[in-house]
Amino acid sequence: MKIYVEDNATLPNVAFELFADHSNVKLMFLITSNPVIETFVLDCLPKVSVPEVTDKENAVECVTNNTDDHSSIKQSSSAPANYIVGDELSIVFKKITKSVKISFYIKPANKLKRKKSFMHLAGGGFMSNYDYRSGKKRVIDILTSKTAIEEAETIPSNEDEFTYENGIKSWVGALFIDIRNSTDYFKGNKQEIVSRVIRAFCSEIISILQTDDNFRQIGIRGDCVYGIFSTPKKSDLDCVLCNACTINTFQKMFQKILQDYSMPTFEIGIGLGCSKDLVIKAGRKGTGINDFIWIGDAVIDACKLSSQGNKDGFKPIVMSECFYNNIKDIDANKDEANSKFCDQKYSENLGEYVWHCNMVMTGFDNWINGGMK
């Protein structure tokens, strides 16, 4: 299959399906783009025959010269695709702004075997349009190109400072919030009720994380909400701990609200980690599909420890040894350091001793205990 796309067109996804039906072969593929407005259908019947096209210029010319000869074509007048059908099914798209669905019927059946071989069909009839030869070259190019690593005091908030060739190494703090027994919670309650509860929960957790000016990434991963922060100073890590205490206090309020509305409740675990991590931008150039990858212990530790909070004797907030050592001497209240509120316990997940606590924001907690009025 060869597909040619003009510069002003987009081709986010292509899926192919091949069916054998007596003497006919049916090839269907779906092209999607955003926004999806409507679906167009074009049927090309067996009598269609166009010479093979192997390059973009000839394909465009062939479309121009042969479209009018296709007397058996059923096509919406506003369909955004031009097309040709040849021995190798070369197709030209001049402009794609909507969802397009095109079905081809190809004769004779004696070409079925050759077309199957050409398309490398996988089980189930679907094929990939992945160019593995080009893929091999791209992999080797990346593996043999060294990453330019820059040591920085803080992680830039401007994403433009990251490229696919560089990386920035700096101190990172990570905070993960994990829902306890989420599988049972999702399966054991009405889906529509669960959807409201989870939306409300995630919305407020994100609001709390966004209050910290040092956040560099906030996201949702499965049943976890997380925040990653630039933390060049111990006071910055203490702010991350304050975020965890605020979330721990919010959960107390959230549980009470759910109970008032007769909705199912759940517990959470909060994990905290820090380390000097390498931050890189990963994805595919020109696709708009990319994200930051945090290479180091901060994110891994926070994720693992969040799964232990409020479980197996751990209090809700669990922090790595490195995180604790950087915040232990900072005052939580007047004349009371953070260390006063933390206990040590062995973590099976990390294979080392960690620290856990049930710290809350006092004013917030007093308001909840006073009836939230």
Secondary structure as UniProt FT lines:
FT   STRAND          2..5
FT   TURN            7..8
FT   STRAND          13..21
FT   TURN            22..23
FT   STRAND          24..32
FT   STRAND          39..44
FT   TURN            46..47
FT   HELIX           56..66
FT   HELIX           67..69
FT   TURN            71..72
FT   TURN            77..78
FT   TURN            87..88
FT   STRAND          90..93
FT   STRAND          99..106
FT   HELIX           109..111
FT   HELIX           112..119
FT   TURN            123..124
FT   STRAND          126..127
FT   HELIX           132..143
FT   STRAND          148..151
FT   HELIX           159..161
FT   STRAND          166..179
FT   TURN            180..181
FT   HELIX           182..188
FT   HELIX           191..209
FT   TURN            210..211
FT   TURN            213..214
FT   STRAND          215..221
FT   TURN            222..223
FT   STRAND          224..230
FT   HELIX           234..260
FT   TURN            261..262
FT   STRAND          268..284
FT   TURN            285..288
FT   STRAND          289..295
FT   HELIX           297..306
FT   TURN            307..310
FT   TURN            312..313
FT   STRAND          317..319
FT   HELIX           321..327
FT   TURN            328..329
FT   STRAND          331..333
FT   TURN            334..335
FT   STRAND          336..337
FT   HELIX           338..341
FT   STRAND          343..347
FT   TURN            348..351
FT   STRAND          352..357
FT   HELIX           362..369
FT   TURN            370..371
//
